Structure formats: C-alpha cells, structure tokens
C-alpha cells in the first residue's frame, strides 16, 4: 500500500508537450506530483483524453488515488490580426479598436468582442499582450473605441486583451468551455477549473452545469473577483490564486497582498487554496531555479496553501521532472522548519458553530496534547477530512472512504492521505479498520496513539460527531490474517 508523502502541501503539475506520455506522467508522480492539471486551452480532445488515460494508468500502478484538474479556457479576450503580423505603436499616439475584420496597422485593429464597446468608458485602461502595451480610452462609440497609447511597443496577431477597470458582461462559460466541460466530466476528471471568474453568479452557473460530477475550483485572476471574494468562495469548492492574469490587471506590487488575502480567507472557510503561476519560471529553460523563486514557493507554503502549482515548467519546459523534484524539496525543507507550524497558524481558522467543526477542533487539540501520530477520519463526501485539514496539525490526516471520487478530490487538500476502502457498519469495525490502515500505510506503528473522527450513523454525509483515541499494538495486521 502506498505510504504518505513526507510533506503536507500538495504539488499540482500541469501536463503538456514535455509531459504527455505515460512514462513522463509516471516520472512526475515519482518526483512528487500529487495532482495533474490538464489545460483545456491547448491540444485536441484526443490529446486530452490520452493525458487523462495516462494519469489513470499511473494511478492503477501506484495504488494511490490521483487527482485530475481540467482547467477551462474561459472568455479570453484577443485582438484581431495585423497586416504583416504586427505593428509598432508609440506612446502618445491615438489608436482605434473597431468591429471591422480588415487586418490592422499602427492606427487600428479589429476587436472581436462587441461586449467591450458597451462596457468600456472614458479613462478605462486596455492592456495588450500581458500589459506590455497599455492604452487608455478617450471615446467609446457603439462600433469604435478610440484610445491613446500610454506605453508603446509591438502589437501582434491575436494577442490577449485585459480591461482591469471594468466588469466585462461576458458569460462565465463560452461555447468552447461548455464542450470542454462535457468532455472532462465524461472522462471522469475530479476538479473543474473555472477561469476569469468575476462574479459569484459565474460560479453558480458552472456548478449547475457540473451537477455534482466534479468539484469546482474558482480561479481568481480579475480585480472584480477580489471585490466579491467572500461570495465567490462561498459558492466554490476551492480557489486558485492565478497570478498570471491577476498580475497583469493589478499593479505588481499589489499581488502579494492579494495572494495572502485569498489564502487566508480560503483557509478560514476550510476551502482548499492553490497558489499558481511563475513559481519556478526559470526552470522552463534552466535546471535550477532562482533564489527568489524558491523564496516565492516557500512563502506560499508558510502561508498554509493547500497546493502549489507548476505551469509551463512541467508542461513545456526542458526540465519537468526536475521542477517537480525541486518543488518537493522546497516543501520538505519548509515543513521541517521548527517555526513552520507557528507561521501557518498566523491565520486564524476558528471553528463554525457546528458539531462537526467542534469535533474536528477537539480532535486536533487532543492530537497535540497527547502526541498522537496521526488523525484518522472516515468520510463519504470528504467534508470530515477537509475540516481536519483546516486545523493544519503537525500530523498527517489518514482519510478512509468507500468513494473513489472523494479520495481523488482530496488530492488538493493539505495533509490528507486518502485511501479507498470498504464501508464499515459498526463502531468496532471502524476502529479495527483504522488500526489496520494506520499500520499498512506506515502512518503509525506499534505503541503509537492515533485519534479517530467519524460520523454516526455511518455512511451519512455531514454527521461528524465522534472522536476516539486508540493505541496500536502492532498486532492488528496479524489478527486480520
């Protein structure tokens, strides 16, 4: 049986051309990847199906649930094309966006998003190519946006457009997203990543379409989402600090504070939080990261993020396995720091006024007081495991569940090692199974104490109401045979 990782934070690795084969996925998992991101923006349905199949094949080999996140592209805004493929624009010059699909030049370009013509107003900024070129609106008409170039540079075909000063009245899911969502759900992915979330209604729409077939992760990459963060978090199952577009639309100096706010709020609500984008960016071309990148990853882990993500580093870089191994090494080193757990608990995660939260908080306190080796929970939906993880205890959480989908979804949750097992029907059977699994996974040994949390009656989601302390003798496996 697969033993737990020697760390609590999870590693989410994006798959792509550099990691598309079964052998490459196997190597990424061996290096430390706990979960895999399939970017629905790239490749064909056949390509994505092969990636998903490779992950499930590795899952079968290692005997451990592996997590798949299908990341939807979202309503990406882009300019049209230019005569010759590009054009140079200079600061202080006028520039026009219009609805004519004639190739553009240094004075104008096609903007195939009619919604922007009603959303933008005077003084609103338009950022092109991740903010490399900046313009400011001076006049907006139904079919023409006149702007002044603030920061000049090269404009080229189909570069991305960001408009940080307005909420764009675009649907959360494009026609492509809806097709990709159906494909992902039919292929049994565990999480759906919703891009460019602006409003809680975006999350509600996606959740309705998903219909409980996967968990929903809201990507925070728009300033408008920060304005309604509590409502978005309330409706989502997890959240991602997507620092790529967020760092374009916000001034860069504001991103660290936004990241800490998102992480702290998600943790307080017991929602998994992933920190992503440019974490080990230099490892796309270099076998080692910069010291600043190592510090960036470490900061996210010290803040208590559930998972840290690799993007192009593992998807298209020259050193995908080395990038995962480096992420794993950083995480282990941070968590070995004697001050780590003190720093993690800078964020308060007070229990809600429910029996389940009270039990989880009590179990964590008991674990600390008696020096237990692990917390063990039985769960159908995964809520008990997420509550236990929210406490950020110094011991692993062994989650036993009869539902494979639940075990897979917990791959993004801090400190949880999920095992698929048969249901239990009685309290004594639960205790016996917990003892055996603790020994089999080597999460504890003979003479160690573990703390169990569960709900009675069994197989009833949301009934966490029991905490129980047991000592292992080491003979439980012998008694089973």
N, C-alpha and C positions, 0 to 999 in steps of 0.2 A: 504493500500500500504506500502511496506517495506521501512522504513526510512534508510538513510545512516548510515554507521558505524561512530563512533565518532573518527575516525582517517583517515589518508590519505594513509599510506603504506598498502599494501595488504599482507595477510597471505596465503601461499600455503602449504597445508598439504598433505603428502604422505599417501596413503591408503595401508593397508596390513592386516596381520592376526589379529592385535589388533584393526582394524577399518574397518572390512569388511561387517558389517551388516547395514541395513537401520537405525536402532536405533543409531548405533555408528557414522555413517555419519551425521545424524541429530544432534547429540550431539557436534560433531566437528564444524559444522556450527554455532550452537548456541553459542559456546565458542569463535568464531571469525574467523573461516576459510572462506576465500572468494573464494578460488580455490582449486582444488584437483588434485594431481599427481597420475597417475596410472603407476606403474613401469612395463614395458613390459618384464623385465628380469625375473620376478617371476610369478608363478602361471600358470594356464591353460587359454586358450581362454574363457572357461566358467566362470572361476573366474573373469576375467577382465570384461566380459560382465555384470556380476552381480554387480560389483563395479560401472560401468557406469550407469546401471539402477538405482542403489540406489541414485546416485548423482542427476539424473534427477527427481527421485521421490521427493527428498527433495526440489529441485528447484520448482516443482509444488506446494508443500506445503507452501513455504515461499513467493512465488510470486516474486522472485528476480532471475535474470539470474545468474547461477553458472558456473564457468569455469573449464574445464577438460583439463589437460595436459597429453598426452600419451608420456612417456619417453622411447625411443628406446634404446635397449641394446648397439648397436654399435659393432665394431670389437674388442671385448675383447680378449686379448692375455692370454693364460694359458699354464703352463707346463703339461706334462702327469702325469702318476701315478708312485708310488714307491712301491717296494716290502715291504709289511708290512705297507703301507700307509704313511710312512715318512722316512726321512733320515737326519742325522746331518752332517753339513759341517763346517769346521773350517777355520778361516782366514788364508790366505797364501797358501792354498791348491789348486791344479788345479781341474777344473770341466768342463765337456763336455755336450753340448746340441747337440742332433743329431736327425735324422729322423727315428730312429728305435722305434717302439711302444712297445718294451720289457720294463716291469716295471723297474724303475730306482733304484739307490742306492746312496751312498755317493760320487760316482765319476762321474755319468752321469744321464741324464734324457731325455726323448722324448720331443721335442719342435715341436708341430704340426702346425707350421706356416712357410712354406718354404720362404715366403717373407722376413723374418728376415735374412735369410742366405745370401741374396744379399744386404740387406740394412745396416747391421752392419759392422763396420770396427774396426781396432785395436784401443784400448783405449775406445771404447764405453762402457757405463755402462749398466748393466742388473739388474733391481731391481725386486725382487720376494716378493710376499705377502705384498704389500703396502710398499715396501722398507725395510722390516725387514731383508732381506738378500740382500747383494749388491755384484755383481761380475763385473769384468772388462775384456773385450775381449782382448785376446792376439793373436789369429789367427782365421781367418774365411775361411772355405772351402765350396764348394757347398753343402755338406751334413753334416758339422760338425763345431761347434763353440767351440773353446777352450777358457776358461776364468780362471781367478784367483779370488778366494773368497776374497773380501775386508772386508766385515762384515759377520761373520758366524752366524749360527743359524739352525733352523729346517726348512727343506723343506718338504712339504706335498702335497698330491694329488691335482692336478688341481688348484693350486694357481695362482693368477694373475701375469702377467709379464708387466713391464714398461720399455721402452727404451727411456729415455728422450733426448738422444743426436742425434737422427736421426728422419727423417720423414719416417714413415713406408708406403710403397706403397700398402696399403690395400684400398679396396673400402669403401666409407663412409657408405654404407648400405650392410649388409650381407644378405644372403637369408632369414634368420630368421627375420631381420629387415623389409625386403620388405613384408613378410607375415604379420608381426605385424602392419606395416603401413596400409596395405589394410584393416585389421580388424578394426583398430582405426578409419579410415576415414569412413568406412561403419557404424560404431556406433556413428558417429556424434561428435567426440571429437573436441575441439576448438583449441588446440595447439599441435604441434608435437615437442618433444624434441630430437634434433639430437646430439648423444653422440660422443665423441672423434673426434671432428672437428679438422682438421689440415690445411685445405686449403679452400679458397673461392669456389673452384670447388666442394668441398663436399656439401656446402650449395646449390649451383646451381643445383646439381644432385637431392637432396632431394626436392627442391622447384618444379622442373619439375615433379616429381612423385606425389607430393601433388596436383598440379594443381588447387590451389586456394581453396581447400575444407577445409583447416585449415591454421592457421598461423604457422610460423616456428621459433622455438627458438633454437639458436646455443649454445651448452654447451662448455664453454672454460675450458678445463682440460688438454691441451697439451701445452708445451712451444712453439711448432711450430705454434700454433694458435695465440699466443701473437705476434709472429713476423709478422703476416699478419692480425692483428686485424682490422684495418680500412676497408680492403676489405671484411672481413667476416661480419662485422657489416653492411656494405652497402647492402649486399645481404640477411641478415636475418631480420626477423620482430622483434625479441627480442634476448636477450643474457642472459646466466646464468653464474655466477661465481661459477663453480663447484669445490669447494676447496678440495674435496676428492682426486681425482687423480692429480689435479694440485699441491696439497701439497706433493704428493709423488714424482712427476717428477721435481719440483722446490725445491731448498733448502727452508725449512720452513720460514726462515727469509725474503724471497723474496715474499711470498704470500700476505702479507698486501699491499705492494706497487702495486702488480699486480691487486689486488682487486680494489683499488682506481682508478687505471688507466682504468680498464674496465668499472667501474661505471661512471666515468667522461666522457669517450668517448661515451658511450651509451646515456647518458643524453644529451650531446651536439648534438647528431644526432636525438634526440627525439625517441629513441628506448627503450622500457621497459627493465629493467635490474633486474634480480633476484639474490640475494645472498643466497647461499645454502651450506649445509653440516656441520654437527657437531655444529650447532648453540646452541642447548640446549642438547648436547650429554648426559650429566649426567642424564637427566630426562628419559632416557631409563629404568633406574633402581631406580631412586630417585624421590620423589615427588617435589623436589625443585632443581633449577639449581645452578651452582657455580656462584660466583660474576663475575668471568672472562667471563663466557658465557653470562651473562646479559650485560656486557660491550661490548662484541662482537656484539650482536644483535643491541644494541644501536648505535654502530659505523656505522653499515650499514645503519641504519635509518637516522642518522645525515648526512651521505654522500648523501642521496637522492635516495636510492634504491627504485624501484617501489614495490618490494615484497621481503619478507624474507621467507625462506622455512624450513619446518621440514621434516626430512627424517625418520630414524628409530624411532625417538621419537614418531611420530604419527602412524607409520606403524606397529611397532613390540614392542614398549615399554610398560611398565607397567602402564604408566600414560598419554595416548594420549590426553585426553581432558584437563588435567591439563597443558600439554605442550603448547597446542594452547592457553589456557587462559593466561598462563604466557607470551607468545609472544604478545598477545593482550595488556596485562597490560604494558609491556615494551614500546610498540609502543605508547600507550596513554600517558605514562609519558614523553617520549622523546618529543612528539609533543606538550606537554603542557609547555615545557621549553621555557621561553621568548626568549632565544637565538637560538632556533631551526631553524627558518626560515633564520636567518642570516647565520648560518652554512651551511644550504642547498644551499644557494646562493654563497658559496665559489666557486662552479663550475659554470663557465660562460656558458650560453646557448644562445648565440647570434642568433637572427632570420636569416634565409636564406633570400636571395633577392627575395622573392615571396610575392604576395598579401596575401596569406593565413597566412604566418608567420607574416607579418606586422600586420594583423588584430588581430591575437592571442596575440601578444606582446602588442598591443594597448589596447585590452580588459583587459589584466592583469593590465596594468598601470592605466586604468580607475577604475578598481575594487579597487585598493589600494587607489587611490586619493579620491574617494567619499565614501569609506567604504561600498561597496556593500556586501551583504550577500552570494552571490553565482555567479558563471558563469554558464550559461545555453547554451548548444550547440545542434544544430540539425545536424545529420550526417547520411550518408548511409554507408560509408566504415569504419568510426571510426577515420579517419585522423584528423578531426577537434578536437575531444576530446583528441587525443594524443598530438596535438600541444598545446592545452590549458593546459594539464597536465605538459608539459615540462617547463612551466613557474614557476611551484612549488609555486603557490599563496597560500595565507593564508585562502582561502575559498574553499569549495567543488566545484567540477565540476559536474553539473547535465547533463547527456548526454541523449538526446531523439532520438531514432532511430526506424524506422519501421522494421529493420532487426534483428531478434533474434540472428543470428550468430555473428553479430557485437557486440551486447550487451554482449554476453557471452565472446567474446575475450577480451573485455575491463576490464575483471576481474583481469588482471595482471597489469593494468595501474594505477599509483599513483593518488589518489584523485578523481577518476572518479566513479560516481554512475550512472549506466546505467539503463534506463527504456525503455521497448519496448512499442511503441505507434503507432497509425495510422499515415500515411503520411499527410503532410499538403500541400496545393496547392497555398496558398496565404500568403503574409506577415502578414496581420492582423490575420489570423488563427494561424500562428506560434506564434505570441505574446500572443494571448489568451491561447493557449495550454501551453506555457511556464509558464504563471502565474498560471494556474490551477495545473500543475505538481509541481511547487515550493511549493505550499500550501499543496498539497496532501502528498508529501514526507516530509513535515515539514523542508525542507531545508531553507525556509524563511517564514516569516509571514506578516500579515498586517502592512503596513507602511514601510516595508523593500524595499531596492532597489536591483535589480539584473541586471546583464549585459548579454545580449544575443549575441551569434555569430552564424552565419549560412552562407549558400551559396545560392545565387540567380542566375539562376533559381533553384528551389527546385528539389530534387531527382537526382541531377547531382554531382557525386563524384568529389572532388578536386576543388570546386568552392567557398571556404570560402572567402567571400568578404563583409560581413555586420556585423557591431557591433551596438548594440542598447541598450539603457538604459531605464528601466521601473521601476515604483514604484508600489508595490502591495497594493491594498486597503483592502484585506482580504475578499472581497465580490465576488471574481471571481467564487468560487465554487457555491455560491448561484445563480449567474447569469446563470450558466450552467444548473441548475435544472429546 
